[in-house]
Structures are given as C-alpha cells and as structure tokens.
Amino acid sequence: MSAHRIAIIGAGVAGLAAAFSIQQTDPDAQVELFEASPRVGGAIGTERIGEYLIERGADMFATDPPAAMKLCEELGIADTLISPLPTARGAAIFHRGKLVRIPEGFVLMRPTRMLPMMTTPLLSIAGKIRLLCEPFISRREDKQDESIESFVVRRLGRETLERIVQPLVGGIYTGDVAALGMAATMAQFHEMERRDGSLFRATRRRNREGSDSVEQNSAGARYEKFRSFPGGMIQLIEALAARIDPKRLHLDTAVTALERETEGWVLSTHAGEQGPFDHVIVATPAKHASSMLSSVDE
C-alpha cells in the first residue's frame, strides 16, 4: 500500500503543528507544506530591538486547555518554558505618550473594582460617567450574535471600547473588534448580560459567590495560566520547523486554487500545478481559504 500524500497549505503555527502531528501518527506519510510568504510562523514572529524582545503576534500561550503544553512536551521543549514574573504582571496601554497600567480588577471588558476605574487616566470624566451608566442599560433581547464593538459600545460606551477593551482584546485575537463576534470570543460576558441584565449586576453576584477573588487582583489576564520562551514565541515555530524536511517546505509558493481530479487533489501555484495529493489541509486565514476553495465549493 503506497504512503499517503498530504498537502498542507499555510505554514503558520496551525500548519506546522498539523505537519508535526501527521509525522507522529503516520511516519510514512509524504507531507508537502506550502507557504505564500518567505518565512514560516504566520502571525507569530519575534525580533530583538535593543534590550527588548518584541512579539509581532502572540507573546505567550494558555496552559488551559492543555493542547499547547502537550505539543511542547512532544517537541521536547517544555523544560525551557517560562512564566510571567509576579512582579511584572499586568498589561499596559500606550496613552498620550506613556504606558498606563490597565485598571486593577479590569478583566477584558468587565470592571470588578470601581475605584481603579474612576481614577485611571485612560478614561475622561465623560467616559467614566458613561461607564457608570452600565447598570441602567437594558439587556439586548435579540438572539442574533453581535460584534465585540457593538456589545461594549452599547453597555460601556465607545471610550471604554477604544481606550481599554480594543487594545486588550485586539492584542489577544489580533483582530478587529468590529468583526469579532461575542459568541465566538467573549461568550461569558454575553451570558452575564442574559442572566443578570448587566455586567455590573453580574459582578455583584459573583462577589457574593466569591468567584471574583482572582479577577479583583488582576489587571487584564490571569498570568499564572500562561507560558512563553526565553527567546520569544519564535522558539515554538523554530522547534516545529526543525522537524520538517526542508525539501518538503515550499516557501514563497502561494496556492491559488484546488481541483479534485480522478487521482486526487491538485494545487495551482505560480510555479505550476502540484499533486496529486490524497488529502489537503487548509491552514490559512479565512479570507485566503475562501478564495482558493471557491473552485471547489463557492
């Protein structure tokens, strides 16, 4: 029986992890990896500027769910992981020429303590007054999903969105808050509005239950649940890329279309047709995937 030929389109962390997983479960499979850019890693990239490591995308990963930790263990790099320093935890936002810490107790889009919100320089007096109006905003009865932008502007005001929530959430999802849906990204806050009528009332309930004790002493995230590498997240990409045969990695090779033929899948690239392949994994951003898959299913 001949070995499976598998094409993976996209050499970001998803494509690289898929290639590694296939090699682990089916060592005989012939995997070819196609990447449109001249480098692997996709949105993940690390560079050093002076004394600082600058991350172009994710600067750490969550330990729960444990998939990323398991991947690091399988790659043999788990012992190099580092945790955020307790003395340096907390996110900051660049505001009017300086870094300003996220108000203590603010969790993504919900303040659990009001004094830090009322004293932060990130919000104007008008922005703080609008924030205080949140308990008086009626809950949304429409069952349709809405964007993060729509939810936060409706409940907390545009200033809180633009000056606090957008930098925080944009940094996590590397996305536009006008295009990110609440159901897919922030379902817990949507549920708080549905159950309690407002985020403030949900916070009071959680305080009574004692379930906000960790959040009240945080500034943006639960940092004990995250890990990174001394040399930045690029170390994960490098460890994955090192497991791939360089002859099987095709950089600067954009796939423009897929076709299903009798013998298998054929990929169209600027270098000509590639294939046939028994299977194809599309690991690109949705806008690129939709374009190349239109020839298969509009």
N, C-alpha and C positions, 0 to 999 in steps of 0.2 A: 504494500500500500504506500503510495507516494506521500511525502510530507505536505502538510497544508501550506499554502502560500497566502500570507496575510499582509494587506497594505494598511498602514496607519497614516492618516492624513492629519498633520499637526504635531509638532514636537515641543509643545508646552508640557507642563507637568502631567497633564492627563494622558497625552500621547506617549510620553516617556514611561510613565507608570504602567500603561497598557502593554507596551513592548516588554518591559521587565516581567510583568505578570505572566505573559504568554511564554516567555523563556523559562520561567519557573515551573509552569504546569505542562508545557509541551516543548521540551528542548529541541525536538526535531523540526519544529515549525520554521518556515522561512519567512521572516518578518522584514518588510521593507518600510522605512519611515520617511515620509515626505514632508518637508517644511518650506514654506514660501520665503521666509526670511533667511538671512545669512547666519543665524545663531539659533541654538536651542533654548528652551526656557519660557518662551511666550512672554506673559506679563511679568514673570519673575526675573529679576536681574539685580545684581549688586555691584556697586562701584565704590572705590575709596576716594574721598576728597579730603586732603589734609589728614587730620586725626580721626575723621568720621567715616563710618560705613553708611552709604546711602542706598536704601532699597527702592527700586523703581516700582515694585508691586508689593506683594505680601512681605511683611517683616518678621512674621512668626506664624506658627500654626497651632491649632487647638488640639489638646490631648484627648478631648471627648467630643465626638466619637473617636475611637482609637485607631482609625484606619491609617493615619499618617504616622503614628508611633509604630504601628506594626510594620509599615513599609520601611521605616528607618532601621528597625531591628533586622529585617530581612536583608537590607543592604549592608548591615554591619557598621552603621554609623550612629547608632542610638547612644553609645557611650560618649559621643562628642557633643551632645545636646546641652544647651544652657537654658536656665530660667531667667526671667527678668529680675533684676536686683530689687529687693524690697525697698531700698532707699531711693530708687529712681523710677518707681512705678508711677503711672498716671500719664494720660495723654495731654498734649498742649496744642493750642491753636495759634497760628501766626495772625496777630491782630494789631493793626496800626503800628507796625514796625517792631513788634516784640512778641515773644512767646508768652501766652497766657494759659495757665493750667485750666483744664476742664473743671467746672464747679464740683466740689466734693459731693458724692452721692448721686451724680447725674449718670444714668445708665441708658445710653443710646438715644432715647427720646423721652425719658421719664425722670424727673427730679424726685429723689426720695428725701431730700432735705431742702428746706426753703431758704434758710439764711444764706448759704453759699450762692444760691441763685439770685438773691436780692443784692448781694454785694459784688458779684462778678462784673468786671469791666467789659465783658463780652457783649452785654446787653445794655441798651439805653433805658432810660426811665420808662419810655413808652413801651419798649419791648418787654420790660418786667411787668408792667401793668397788664399788658395783653396776656402774658403767661398766667397771671393770677386769675384771669377770667376763665381758665380752662374748665373748672367745675360747673360753670353755668352754660357751657356749650352742649346742646342736645346731642345725644348719640345719633349716629347715622343708621337709619333703618334699612337703606338699600343694601341688598345682599351681594351686589356686584363688588369685585375687588377694586381697590383704588391704589394709586401710587403713594409712595412714602411722602412725596412732596404734598399731595392733596391732604393726606391724613394729618401731617404735622402743621401745615398752614391752618387747617380747619380747627385743630384742637389747641395748638400752642402759639400760632402766629408765624408770620413769614420771617421775622427777625430771628426767632429761635431756630427756625429751619436753616437759614442762610449762615448764621454765625456759629452754631453749635452742631446741630444734627447733621447737616450736609457734610461738613468736614469729617465728622466721626464715621458716618455710615458710608460715605464715599471712599474713605480710607480702607474700610473693611471689604466692600464689594467691588471697588474700582469701577463704579458705575454711576449712572445719572439717576438721582433720586426721583426725577420726573418719569423715569422709565421702569424703575424697580417697584414691583408690586408688594403690597403689605403681606398678602397671604403667603408669598414665597420666601420672604426675608424677615419680616417682623410680625409673625402671626400672633405672638404672645401679647403684643400691645393692642392688636385688633380685638383679641379675645377679652382683654381688660375693659375696653370700651363697651363691648357687647354685654359683658357680665355686670359691670359696676356703673356704667353710664359715663365714666370719665376716668382719666389716668390718675388724677388726684385722689378720687374716692377709692380706686383700686390700691393705691399706695397706702391709704389709711387702713384698709382691710388687711393688707399684707403686714403692716406694722403691728396690728393687733395679733395677727397669727405668728409673728416673729420670723416671717420668711424673708424680710428685707435687711437682716442684720449685716450680711456681707456687702450688699449694694450700698448701704448708707456710708460705708467707709471706703468706697471705691471711687475712681474718677474715670469712668468710661468703659472699663472692662475688668473681668476677673483674671488678673495677670498670673495667678498661680496655675491657671489651666492652659498656659501657652509655653511653647518652646521655640528655640531658634538655634543657630550655629555661630560659633565664634567668628567665622568668616562670612556670615550672612547666609541668606536662603539659597544663594547660588551653589552652596555646598551640596544641597539636596539634588539640584539639577546636574551638577558635575558627577555625583555618585551614580545617578541613573544613566547618564550619557556614557559613563565608562563601561557599562555593561552591554553596550550596543556595538556591534561590529561596524567600524567606520565605513565599510563598503556598503552597508545596508542603510546608511543615513544619507539622505539626499537633501542637502540644503539648497536654498535659492531655487527651489523646484515647486512652483505653485500648481496645485491641481485645480483645473477649471471646470471639469465635468466628469461624471461617471456614466458608464454604459454597461448594461447587463447583456453579455453575449453568451453563446452556447457553452463556451469553455470556461466562463467565469466573468468576473468584473474587470473592466478595462478603464484605466485612468487616463485622462487627457491632460498633458502638461505642455509647457512651452518647449520642452526637449523631445516632444513626441509622445506617442502612446506607451503606457506602462501596463504590464499584465500578461496574461490573465491572472487574477487572484481568486482564491476560493472565498475569502472573506475580506471585508473592508471595515475599518473602524474610523469614523469621522470624529476627530478630537479638535475641532476648530471652533472659534466663536460662531454664534448662531447666524450672524449675517453672512459669513463666508460659507457656512454649511448650506444655508438655504439657496445660495447662488449655484453651488456645484451640484446640489441634489435636484435642482429644477428639471434636469434632463431625465431624472428617474421618476420623480413624483412632484408635480407642482404644488 
